[in-house]
Amino acid sequence: MIGRRAWRGLGGLVMAMAGCVPAPAPQAADGPRAEAAAQGPGTAGAAGASSTAGAPGAPGAAGGVKADEAAKPEPPPKSAFAPVAQIPEEVELRLHPVEGALLVSTSNLTMLEGEQTAVAAAVGVLKEGKIEFPKRLHLPGWWVSVIGVHGRYPDQLDLIATGTTGRTGVAEHYALGAKGWVQRVSDAGQWFTGVASMGSSLVGLVGPTMIGPSRFVTLRGPRVGLTITPAPKKGECRGFDFEGASRYSETEVRPEAFGATRDGTALSYGLDCKGESALEVWKPGEKRSTILPIPAPSDEQSADDVRTLILPGPGDGEAWIVDGGVLRYQGGEAKKIDPPAKGARVLTASAAPDGTLWALTDGALFARKGDAWEQAPLPDGVKARDVAVGSDGAVWVAAGGAILKHGGASEAAGAAPGTIQLQKGPPPKPKENRTLPRPGGPKCPQNLVVLYTFSKTAPDDYDFPLTRKALKGRTEFSPARFVVTRDMGQRFFAAFVPTWDLAKKLEERIKTDVQGSTPQIVCAKPEVVRELKLDLKTGEVAK
């Protein structure tokens, strides 16, 4: 809930944007202004009467306010946002403003023209007050989640997304051609952590979904030859191989978000080998990076509904780091700033050309320019679900079953008046989204060690004799729960483990004792098909 102070606090920014008169100055907590209760000179008899009549809030007081009027709450400020298009029912959209258009993508399976699409994510365009999904924008693949779209519509677009093999993510880059999207990159075990404009180049950074290296991908323009700081030759960042013989060449900072400042400083945010928040920084003209320890943006574990972002800040060498909370990178260091409201989590955000940060909490929208947050009211108090700012300064919001807009080089014509009905109640529950597995870690609420993938011919009651042999007598793994899981129609043999240390030990034990195995630790809660109860003393399946 946002208090009256936050509503009033919008005064300068949103009222000016809306063209409204600023809200009245806040009054004292005990009622009308002091001057309304002041007593003027009078006769003794009049003074006796005025001692009551002139009391604050008393009926009939000259220049005073009646009690029932004083009790009325001030109306909320007028919203600067206007609805421009209806969102299809039960569709959750992400907004992607590009030069020349507003593109959208669905984050769940969508019904188009009465039939379920053969794509996981549909890409649409806002046109004359309607969202259209032309066939040219249909994204191939299955269970693909769009991360971002960049460029100019309709002739020069780059799209980055995360697909899946059923077990791990796939980093995907598409360029829009005459007949549709053309795939340029498809890296299994990787995902795009972000994209940044650096000079005349568009650069992306892919990181491992579980274990493995990170690398830069130049999407457009000249190649940018930045070097990622490798992890120490011995240590946990090397595939958790305690003997130092790992084949994985991991990095000092496992990237979770990538971006750049306006002067071309590249930034990668994530966790270092010790599990602490860190920033990898490439200054303009420098190929090698420096590692900067930073405070965690939020004290809570990052949830699936929180997007991790690096966005350009107000100054040339500044950036916003968003991950549940917000850090401001300035002068070569990152400092944590107060949340938009007490206890609020920042779910997603977008930066305007002037560096103003537009942040979305639990349905509420805030803007930060300088050192203060101001709440931006939405029409009829609807709940916001996404926010994005275009290069022309237009602020787009998905809220109340509609797309809202404010500002920009030119206002969109939108739909005909009265044709957009804002949903004043809670938004309809979207169709179930599939969450891609994330790397396991000390802060994961449920680490899962994926041991094997079932072959198509393996029977349902297969009891994994090699695993049982490897674990015979290893009673330290008794807290683990061994299960068969199913994801996207594929079956896996896995183990839920209560601690991160135990997960690493189990991974290492199977990798060492079962030839050819490649166990992996993920943070996930998949569907459990059956439980395999093992007697670790004997290595047999318990009856």
KOLDRENTI-354884 format. One line per 3 residues: number of its first residue (from 0); for each residue y, x, z of C-alpha. Coordinates in Angstrom, 2 decimals. Example, Ala and Ser with C-alpha at 12.3 -4.5 7.8 and 13.67 -1.06 7.14 Angstrom:
! KOLDRENTI-354884
0> -4.50 12.30 7.80; -1.06 13.67 7.14
END
This chain:
! KOLDRENTI-354884
0> 0.00 0.00 0.00; 3.52 1.19 -0.83; 6.25 0.47 1.71
3> 9.74 -0.86 1.05; 11.15 2.62 1.37; 9.16 3.71 -1.70
6> 10.30 0.67 -3.66; 13.94 1.35 -2.82; 13.52 5.06 -3.46
9> 13.17 4.43 -7.18; 16.93 3.59 -7.38; 18.27 6.43 -9.49
12> 15.39 7.09 -11.89; 13.81 3.75 -12.75; 16.91 1.60 -12.33
15> 18.79 3.87 -14.67; 15.93 3.71 -17.15; 15.82 -0.07 -16.93
18> 19.58 -0.42 -17.27; 19.76 -2.30 -13.97; 22.30 -2.17 -11.14
21> 21.03 0.11 -8.34; 19.48 -1.62 -5.36; 21.74 -2.21 -2.31
24> 21.88 0.60 0.21; 19.30 0.20 2.99; 20.58 -1.65 6.06
27> 20.03 -0.75 9.67; 16.72 -1.81 11.13; 18.33 -4.36 13.46
30> 19.82 -6.56 10.71; 23.12 -6.87 8.81; 25.64 -4.09 8.43
33> 27.59 -3.21 11.58; 30.85 -4.41 10.11; 29.46 -7.93 9.69
36> 29.04 -8.17 13.48; 32.39 -6.68 14.46; 34.71 -8.90 16.49
39> 38.34 -9.45 15.66; 41.12 -10.16 18.16; 41.47 -13.74 19.44
42> 42.26 -15.95 22.41; 40.11 -15.97 25.49; 38.61 -19.30 24.49
45> 37.96 -18.14 20.98; 36.49 -14.93 22.26; 34.00 -16.86 24.32
48> 32.91 -18.76 21.24; 32.92 -15.75 18.98; 30.70 -13.79 21.34
51> 27.93 -16.10 20.15; 29.11 -16.92 16.65; 29.74 -13.30 15.79
54> 26.33 -12.05 16.93; 24.25 -10.53 14.15; 22.31 -13.19 12.28
57> 23.85 -16.11 14.18; 24.53 -19.28 12.14; 28.14 -19.75 11.16
60> 29.25 -16.19 11.83; 32.21 -15.29 9.71; 31.01 -12.70 7.23
63> 27.57 -12.68 8.93; 24.09 -13.46 7.58; 21.99 -16.42 8.60
66> 18.70 -15.66 10.33; 16.57 -17.23 7.58; 18.44 -15.22 4.94
69> 18.02 -11.97 6.85; 14.26 -12.55 7.04; 13.84 -12.79 3.27
72> 12.41 -9.59 1.78; 14.30 -7.93 -0.99; 12.83 -8.57 -4.44
75> 11.07 -5.56 -5.95; 13.02 -3.59 -8.56; 12.74 -4.69 -12.14
78> 10.14 -2.74 -14.10; 11.27 -0.53 -16.97; 7.92 -1.03 -18.70
81> 7.22 -3.71 -21.30; 3.78 -4.80 -22.59; 3.24 -3.94 -26.25
84> -0.44 -4.77 -26.84; -3.38 -6.55 -25.27; -6.44 -4.50 -24.28
87> -9.80 -5.95 -25.35; -11.58 -7.58 -22.44; -13.78 -5.32 -20.28
90> -12.75 -2.21 -22.20; -11.47 0.76 -20.24; -9.13 2.85 -22.37
93> -7.77 6.36 -22.21; -4.39 6.89 -23.83; -3.73 9.71 -26.32
96> -0.16 9.78 -27.68; 0.13 12.03 -30.74; 2.88 12.59 -33.27
99> 3.23 9.37 -35.26; 0.97 7.05 -33.22; -0.64 6.08 -29.95
102> -4.39 6.63 -30.12; -6.82 5.29 -27.55; -10.45 6.00 -26.73
105> -12.99 3.94 -24.86; -14.86 5.51 -21.98; -17.79 3.10 -22.12
108> -20.00 1.47 -24.77; -17.88 -1.02 -26.66; -18.43 -4.22 -28.62
111> -16.59 -4.05 -31.91; -16.60 -6.95 -34.37; -19.38 -8.64 -32.40
114> -21.82 -5.74 -32.59; -22.36 -2.79 -30.32; -21.06 0.35 -31.95
117> -23.38 3.21 -32.79; -20.99 5.57 -31.04; -20.46 6.25 -27.38
120> -16.69 6.33 -27.61; -14.60 4.38 -30.09; -11.22 5.80 -31.11
123> -8.51 3.28 -31.94; -4.85 3.20 -32.91; -2.00 0.94 -31.76
126> -0.58 -0.87 -34.77; 1.89 -3.78 -34.78; 0.99 -4.96 -31.31
129> -2.77 -4.68 -31.78; -5.39 -2.02 -31.13; -7.41 -1.39 -34.26
132> -10.61 0.64 -34.52; -10.78 1.77 -38.16; -14.11 3.13 -39.35
135> -12.45 6.44 -40.19; -11.89 6.99 -36.46; -15.44 6.10 -35.35
138> -16.77 9.12 -33.46; -20.34 10.18 -34.32; -22.89 11.08 -31.67
141> -24.15 9.39 -28.53; -22.73 9.35 -25.01; -19.66 11.25 -26.14
144> -16.64 11.21 -23.83; -13.25 11.97 -25.39; -11.19 14.46 -23.37
147> -8.10 14.71 -25.56; -6.61 14.24 -29.02; -3.90 16.54 -30.38
150> -1.81 16.80 -33.55; -0.27 14.40 -36.03; -1.56 11.01 -37.18
153> -3.02 10.31 -39.70; -3.51 13.65 -41.45; -3.85 16.42 -38.83
156> -5.79 15.62 -35.69; -8.05 17.64 -33.41; -10.29 15.90 -30.89
159> -12.19 17.53 -28.05; -15.01 15.75 -26.29; -18.08 16.23 -24.11
162> -21.43 15.08 -25.44; -24.83 15.43 -23.81; -28.39 16.49 -24.52
165> -29.57 14.25 -21.69; -29.80 17.25 -19.39; -26.57 19.12 -19.93
168> -23.16 18.66 -21.50; -22.13 19.70 -25.01; -18.63 20.96 -25.86
171> -17.54 19.27 -29.10; -14.51 19.76 -31.34; -13.76 17.46 -34.28
174> -11.06 17.61 -36.95; -10.05 14.46 -38.81; -10.89 14.58 -42.51
177> -10.40 12.14 -45.37; -13.61 10.26 -44.53; -13.60 10.67 -40.76
180> -14.23 13.18 -38.00; -15.76 16.52 -39.02; -17.51 18.47 -36.28
183> -16.29 22.07 -35.92; -17.82 23.08 -32.56; -20.96 21.95 -30.74
186> -21.98 24.17 -27.80; -24.79 22.94 -25.53; -24.34 23.81 -21.86
189> -20.55 23.96 -22.27; -17.59 21.60 -21.94; -13.90 21.77 -22.87
192> -11.80 22.24 -19.74; -8.52 21.73 -21.60; -6.34 22.57 -24.58
195> -2.97 24.32 -24.75; -0.39 25.07 -27.43; 0.29 28.80 -27.47
198> 2.85 29.76 -30.10; 1.58 28.38 -33.41; -2.00 28.12 -32.16
201> -3.93 25.31 -30.47; -6.40 26.89 -28.05; -9.19 25.40 -25.96
204> -11.20 26.91 -23.11; -14.88 25.99 -22.76; -16.73 26.58 -19.53
207> -20.35 26.14 -18.43; -21.57 22.75 -17.27; -24.07 24.56 -15.06
210> -24.39 28.33 -15.52; -23.27 30.64 -18.28; -20.16 32.22 -19.80
213> -16.72 30.82 -20.61; -14.88 31.46 -23.85; -11.71 30.61 -25.75
216> -11.86 28.51 -28.92; -8.93 28.57 -31.35; -8.79 25.04 -32.76
219> -5.88 25.62 -35.14; -3.65 28.53 -36.07; -4.09 32.29 -35.57
222> -6.77 33.46 -33.18; -5.55 34.17 -29.66; -7.38 37.21 -28.31
225> -7.34 36.64 -24.56; -9.94 38.33 -22.35; -11.61 36.38 -19.54
228> -12.18 38.37 -16.35; -15.96 38.82 -15.93; -17.71 38.34 -12.62
231> -18.86 41.33 -10.58; -22.16 42.73 -11.85; -23.80 41.70 -8.60
234> -23.12 38.39 -6.94; -23.52 34.65 -7.09; -21.40 34.25 -10.23
237> -24.17 35.98 -12.15; -26.60 33.09 -12.22; -27.42 33.44 -8.51
240> -29.67 36.41 -9.24; -29.64 38.36 -5.99; -31.41 41.31 -7.62
243> -28.53 41.84 -10.05; -30.77 41.44 -13.11; -29.35 38.12 -14.34
246> -29.01 37.59 -18.07; -26.00 35.34 -17.48; -22.55 36.84 -18.02
249> -20.38 34.53 -15.93; -16.70 34.80 -15.14; -14.73 35.51 -11.99
252> -13.23 32.00 -12.10; -15.41 29.08 -13.21; -12.84 26.99 -15.13
255> -12.27 23.33 -14.32; -8.90 22.92 -16.08; -6.95 24.91 -18.67
258> -3.34 24.69 -19.81; -0.17 26.65 -20.42; 3.47 26.80 -19.37
261> 6.32 26.31 -21.83; 6.81 30.07 -22.20; 3.17 30.62 -23.21
264> 1.62 31.66 -19.89; -2.03 30.55 -20.04; -3.65 29.22 -16.84
267> -7.26 28.51 -15.91; -7.91 26.70 -12.62; -11.27 26.59 -10.83
270> -13.39 28.17 -8.13; -14.01 31.88 -7.68; -17.33 33.48 -6.78
273> -16.76 32.67 -3.11; -16.20 28.99 -3.82; -12.46 29.18 -3.14
276> -9.71 27.74 -5.37; -8.28 30.30 -7.76; -6.02 30.60 -10.80
279> -6.61 32.96 -13.71; -3.29 33.85 -15.35; -2.53 35.37 -18.76
282> 1.19 36.16 -19.06; 2.87 36.08 -22.49; 1.93 39.13 -24.52
285> -0.87 40.18 -22.14; -4.51 39.98 -23.21; -6.03 40.60 -19.78
288> -5.70 38.23 -16.87; -4.95 38.44 -13.17; -6.68 36.34 -10.50
291> -4.47 34.48 -8.05; -5.95 32.87 -4.89; -4.35 29.44 -4.39
294> -4.62 26.56 -1.89; -6.90 23.67 -2.78; -4.84 20.79 -4.25
297> -6.78 18.32 -2.09; -8.85 18.58 1.09; -11.45 16.19 -0.37
300> -14.30 16.89 -2.77; -13.19 16.09 -6.32; -14.66 12.70 -7.28
303> -15.74 11.41 -10.68; -12.61 9.26 -10.98; -10.28 12.25 -10.51
306> -9.20 14.21 -13.59; -8.51 17.92 -13.19; -5.51 19.00 -15.27
309> -2.98 21.76 -15.89; 0.30 20.43 -17.32; 3.60 22.10 -18.31
312> 6.20 22.05 -15.54; 10.00 21.66 -15.69; 10.82 25.37 -16.13
315> 9.61 27.77 -18.82; 7.17 29.53 -16.49; 6.11 26.52 -14.43
318> 3.07 24.26 -14.41; 1.56 21.35 -12.50; -2.05 21.71 -11.28
321> -3.62 18.31 -10.62; -6.95 17.79 -8.85; -6.73 14.88 -6.42
324> -3.56 16.52 -5.10; -0.86 18.52 -6.87; 0.15 22.19 -6.87
327> 3.34 23.51 -8.45; 3.00 26.90 -10.15; 6.37 28.62 -10.08
330> 7.52 32.22 -9.85; 3.97 33.55 -10.11; 2.58 31.54 -7.19
333> 1.16 28.08 -6.64; 2.25 25.88 -3.73; 0.85 22.56 -2.58
336> 3.27 19.64 -2.67; 3.18 16.41 -0.70; 1.23 13.49 -2.23
339> 3.18 10.60 -3.80; 2.34 8.42 -0.79; 0.63 9.07 2.52
342> -3.10 9.48 1.97; -2.84 8.85 -1.79; -5.08 10.65 -4.29
345> -3.71 11.53 -7.71; -6.33 10.24 -10.14; -4.64 11.42 -13.35
348> -1.23 12.55 -14.55; 0.83 13.44 -17.61; 3.94 15.59 -18.08
351> 7.04 14.52 -20.01; 8.87 16.93 -22.35; 11.42 17.61 -19.59
354> 8.65 18.46 -17.10; 8.72 15.19 -15.15; 5.25 14.59 -13.75
357> 4.00 10.99 -14.06; 1.13 10.54 -11.62; -1.30 7.67 -11.13
360> -2.75 6.99 -7.70; -4.88 3.96 -6.80; -3.18 1.60 -9.24
363> 0.38 2.77 -8.46; 2.58 4.91 -10.71; 4.93 7.64 -9.51
366> 7.32 10.08 -11.19; 8.29 13.49 -9.83; 11.25 15.41 -11.16
369> 12.60 18.11 -8.93; 11.47 17.87 -5.32; 10.91 14.13 -4.78
372> 8.47 11.40 -5.81; 9.80 8.03 -6.95; 7.62 4.98 -7.48
375> 7.84 3.30 -10.88; 7.24 -0.46 -10.50; 5.08 -2.18 -13.10
378> 5.51 -5.77 -14.36; 4.17 -8.41 -11.97; 2.75 -5.67 -9.74
381> -0.22 -5.00 -12.04; -2.51 -2.05 -11.34; -2.27 1.01 -13.58
384> -5.45 2.59 -14.93; -4.13 5.39 -17.16; -0.82 7.06 -17.98
387> 0.21 9.40 -20.80; 3.55 10.71 -22.04; 4.22 11.42 -25.71
390> 6.18 14.31 -27.19; 9.12 11.93 -27.75; 9.25 11.10 -24.03
393> 7.63 7.65 -24.35; 5.63 6.80 -21.21; 2.49 4.75 -21.94
396> 0.50 2.96 -19.25; -2.74 0.98 -19.39; -2.40 -1.77 -16.78
399> -3.10 -5.46 -16.29; -5.25 -5.72 -19.41; -2.42 -4.45 -21.60
402> -0.69 -1.33 -22.85; 2.80 -0.91 -21.41; 5.55 1.34 -22.72
405> 8.90 2.71 -21.65; 11.33 5.01 -23.45; 10.73 7.25 -26.39
408> 12.56 7.89 -29.63; 12.13 4.24 -30.63; 10.70 1.29 -28.80
411> 7.54 -0.22 -30.29; 7.97 -3.70 -31.71; 4.92 -4.82 -29.76
414> 3.27 -8.19 -30.01; 5.06 -11.51 -30.36; 6.70 -12.71 -27.11
417> 4.32 -14.65 -24.89; 1.14 -13.45 -26.61; 0.35 -10.78 -23.99
420> -1.01 -12.15 -20.73; -0.94 -9.63 -17.90; -3.85 -9.78 -15.48
423> -2.33 -10.26 -12.03; -5.65 -10.10 -10.23; -8.05 -7.16 -10.09
426> -9.00 -5.89 -13.56; -12.39 -6.90 -14.94; -15.15 -4.51 -14.02
429> -15.81 -2.25 -17.00; -19.29 -1.71 -18.33; -21.14 1.03 -16.55
432> -20.04 4.50 -17.55; -22.42 7.41 -17.65; -21.22 10.36 -15.60
435> -22.19 13.74 -17.00; -23.79 16.08 -14.46; -21.48 18.59 -12.82
438> -22.43 22.04 -11.56; -23.79 22.04 -8.04; -21.92 23.74 -5.25
441> -21.23 23.90 -1.52; -18.92 20.86 -1.67; -21.27 18.66 -3.72
444> -22.44 15.65 -1.68; -25.87 15.74 -3.39; -27.23 18.88 -5.05
447> -30.18 18.35 -7.37; -32.40 21.19 -8.58; -33.66 20.26 -12.06
450> -37.02 22.04 -12.34; -38.61 20.90 -15.61; -38.16 18.55 -18.54
453> -41.15 16.32 -19.30; -42.71 16.77 -22.71; -43.22 13.60 -24.72
456> -47.00 13.85 -24.24; -46.96 14.51 -20.49; -48.62 11.68 -18.54
459> -46.58 9.71 -16.03; -48.72 10.96 -13.13; -48.50 14.67 -14.00
462> -48.49 16.63 -10.72; -47.01 20.03 -11.76; -49.73 22.47 -10.64
465> -47.66 25.63 -11.36; -44.81 24.41 -9.16; -47.21 23.49 -6.38
468> -48.80 26.93 -6.59; -45.38 28.62 -6.42; -44.41 26.57 -3.33
471> -47.71 26.86 -1.47; -47.01 28.10 2.04; -43.23 27.92 1.54
474> -42.59 25.40 4.31; -38.88 26.28 4.40; -38.56 23.88 1.47
477> -39.89 20.94 3.51; -36.41 19.29 3.68; -36.43 18.97 -0.14
480> -37.40 15.66 -1.72; -39.38 16.16 -4.96; -38.94 13.39 -7.51
483> -39.33 12.42 -11.15; -36.01 11.21 -12.56; -35.00 9.55 -15.79
486> -31.76 9.97 -17.72; -31.04 8.72 -21.24; -34.76 7.97 -21.67
489> -35.75 11.56 -20.78; -37.84 12.34 -17.70; -37.25 15.33 -15.42
492> -39.00 16.86 -12.43; -36.36 17.66 -9.83; -35.69 18.07 -6.12
495> -32.96 16.65 -3.93; -31.96 19.31 -1.40; -29.79 18.85 1.69
498> -27.90 22.16 1.53; -26.46 24.46 -1.12; -28.24 27.53 0.30
501> -31.61 25.79 0.12; -30.90 24.71 -3.46; -30.22 28.32 -4.49
504> -33.40 29.54 -2.77; -35.51 26.88 -4.49; -33.97 27.68 -7.87
507> -34.69 31.39 -7.40; -38.26 30.79 -6.19; -39.21 28.69 -9.22
510> -37.44 30.99 -11.68; -39.26 34.03 -10.24; -42.76 32.59 -9.76
513> -43.11 30.20 -12.71; -42.95 32.14 -15.96; -40.57 30.73 -18.57
516> -38.89 28.26 -16.20; -35.12 27.77 -16.18; -34.28 25.60 -13.16
519> -30.66 24.51 -12.82; -28.60 23.08 -9.94; -26.43 20.05 -10.70
522> -24.35 17.65 -8.65; -25.88 14.29 -9.56; -27.69 11.17 -8.35
525> -29.99 10.16 -11.24; -32.42 7.26 -11.42; -35.62 8.06 -9.47
528> -38.82 6.98 -11.24; -41.29 8.16 -8.59; -41.50 10.49 -5.62
531> -43.95 13.39 -5.47; -44.84 14.10 -1.85; -46.00 17.70 -1.54
534> -47.91 19.24 1.34; -46.24 22.65 1.22; -48.81 24.19 3.57
537> -51.64 23.59 1.09; -49.74 23.10 -2.16; -51.47 19.77 -2.71
540> -50.04 16.33 -3.35; -50.02 14.41 -0.06; -52.01 11.19 -0.10
END
